[in-house]
Each structure stands twice: as structure tokens, then as C-alpha cells.
């Protein structure tokens, strides 16, 4: 009877070893998963900015507005991802002396998963210039870091 009881379950030592292995795997898997999700959000923001630029360029070609400003973004183009909970909000910035007529920015949602991300806000100007700036600043990140953010490598 003692032999039958032993074969029916795990010993405490076996259970502790299994939990230790799971803990070690989780130690490496969770940060890798979070890095993957962050990269996916960044690439989604970059793709959303490019889609918004295409929309604005098409609208500008179809009909020029009276004062030359770019049109507002339609529903679905005003956030990234385009459906579901927004992680980034997109907006058309007005013309300045350097942006070529407009700029599109994707800013992290204030209480969202990317609010403290190192890449911050994604900006693409009508001239084609792509750059990033920290959430609380307007000064661009250096060119190499911005390029890494747009490519999803940062």
C-alpha cells in the first residue's frame, strides 16, 4: 500500500524542482516577451504614421484646402493600433517653416503601455524626414537613435 501511494503523486522535492525550473524559465521569458511587445508597438506606430501620411497626401492631391493646411485624420487613422485600445494617438501638425506643409505625429497615450518608452513620439514631416522626441520634450533624439526606433531595433 505504501508503494501504491508513492506512485500516485509527486513528492515535495519533485514539486520544488519543477517550480524552480519554471521560475528560471520565467526569469528569461518575461523580459523577452515585454521587449517583443514594445518592439511591436513601435513598429505599429511607425506604420500608422506612414498610413496617415499617405492619407493626407492623397487628400491634398484630391482637393487643396482653402488655407493650404492638411486635413484631419479619419477614424482608424488617428490611433495605433487602428482598432482596439489605443497605444499611440496620431495628429496632423500644422505647417511650419521646416516641415514642408505638415507633419504627422504619433504620441504615446498618457496612461498607456508606451508612455515612458525611450523612443517617445514618432514624427514624420511632409519632406519625408522622420524623427522622434522624448514624451516631455520637443528636442529630437539623435539621428541614429531615431532610425533605430523607426526600424524597431531600439
C-alpha positions in Angstrom: 0.0 0.0 0.0 2.9 2.4 0.7 4.3 1.7 -2.7 0.9 2.5 -4.4 0.6 5.8 -2.5 4.1 6.9 -3.6 3.4 6.2 -7.3 0.2 8.2 -7.3 1.7 11.7 -6.8 4.7 13.9 -6.7 7.0 14.3 -3.7 7.6 17.7 -2.3 11.2 17.7 -3.6 10.0 17.0 -7.2 7.4 19.7 -6.9 10.1 22.2 -5.7 12.4 21.3 -8.5 9.6 21.8 -11.1 8.8 25.2 -9.6 12.4 26.2 -9.7 12.7 25.3 -13.4 9.6 27.3 -14.1 10.9 30.3 -12.2 14.2 30.2 -14.1 12.4 30.0 -17.5 10.1 32.8 -16.5 13.1 35.0 -15.5 14.2 35.0 -19.1 10.9 34.6 -20.9 9.0 37.6 -19.4 11.6 40.3 -20.2 12.0 38.9 -23.8 8.2 38.9 -24.2 8.0 42.5 -22.9 10.8 43.6 -25.3 8.9 41.9 -28.2 5.6 43.7 -27.3 7.5 47.0 -27.1 9.0 46.5 -30.5 5.6 45.5 -32.0 4.0 48.7 -30.6 6.9 50.9 -32.0 6.6 49.3 -35.4 2.8 49.7 -35.3 3.2 53.4 -34.5 5.7 53.8 -37.4 3.3 52.1 -39.8 0.4 54.1 -38.6 2.3 57.4 -39.2 3.2 56.2 -42.8 -0.5 55.3 -43.4 -1.6 58.7 -42.1 1.0 60.5 -44.4 -0.4 58.6 -47.4 -4.0 59.6 -46.4 -3.0 63.3 -46.0 -1.1 63.3 -49.3 -4.0 61.7 -51.1 -6.4 64.2 -49.6 -4.1 67.1 -50.5 -3.9 65.9 -54.1 -7.6 65.3 -54.4 -8.6 68.8 -53.1 -6.5 71.5 -51.8 -8.0 73.2 -48.8 -8.6 76.9 -48.8 -5.7 77.8 -46.5 -3.3 75.0 -47.6 -3.5 73.1 -44.3 -3.6 69.3 -44.3 -6.9 67.7 -43.5 -7.7 65.9 -40.2 -7.2 62.2 -39.9 -10.2 59.9 -40.2 -11.3 57.4 -37.6 -9.0 54.5 -37.6 -6.1 56.6 -38.8 -6.0 58.7 -35.6 -4.6 55.9 -33.4 -2.2 52.9 -33.4 -3.3 50.2 -33.5 -6.1 51.2 -35.7 -8.6 49.1 -33.8 -8.9 48.2 -30.2 -7.3 50.2 -27.3 -5.0 53.0 -28.5 -1.3 52.8 -27.6 -0.4 55.9 -29.7 -2.6 58.9 -30.8 -1.9 60.4 -34.2 -2.3 64.0 -35.1 -1.6 66.3 -38.0 0.6 69.2 -37.0 0.3 72.5 -38.8 2.7 73.9 -41.4 6.0 75.3 -40.1 9.0 76.8 -41.8 10.8 73.5 -42.0 8.2 70.7 -42.3 7.1 71.2 -45.9 3.4 71.8 -45.2 2.5 69.5 -42.4 3.8 66.8 -40.0 2.2 63.7 -38.6 3.0 62.7 -35.0 2.2 59.5 -33.0 2.4 60.3 -29.3 2.1 57.6 -26.7 -1.2 57.6 -24.8 -0.5 59.2 -21.4 -1.6 56.2 -19.3 -0.7 53.6 -21.8 1.9 50.9 -22.1 4.4 53.1 -24.1 4.1 56.3 -22.0 7.7 56.0 -20.7 9.2 54.5 -23.8 12.7 55.7 -24.8 11.5 56.3 -28.4 8.8 58.7 -27.3 6.8 60.4 -30.0 7.2 59.4 -33.7 7.1 62.3 -36.2 7.2 62.3 -40.0 7.2 65.6 -41.9 5.9 66.2 -45.4 9.5 66.5 -46.5 10.0 62.8 -45.6 12.1 63.5 -42.5 11.4 61.0 -39.7 12.4 61.6 -36.2 11.5 61.0 -32.5 11.4 63.1 -29.4 11.0 62.2 -25.7 7.4 62.5 -24.4 8.0 65.6 -22.4 10.4 67.3 -24.8 10.4 68.8 -28.3 14.1 68.3 -29.0 14.7 65.4 -31.4 16.6 62.3 -30.4 19.9 61.9 -32.2 19.6 60.6 -35.8 20.9 57.1 -35.1 18.5 56.5 -32.2 15.6 57.8 -34.2 16.5 55.5 -37.1 16.7 52.6 -34.7 13.2 53.4 -33.3 11.7 53.6 -36.8 13.3 50.2 -37.7 12.2 48.6 -34.4 15.8 47.9 -33.3 15.9 50.2 -30.3 
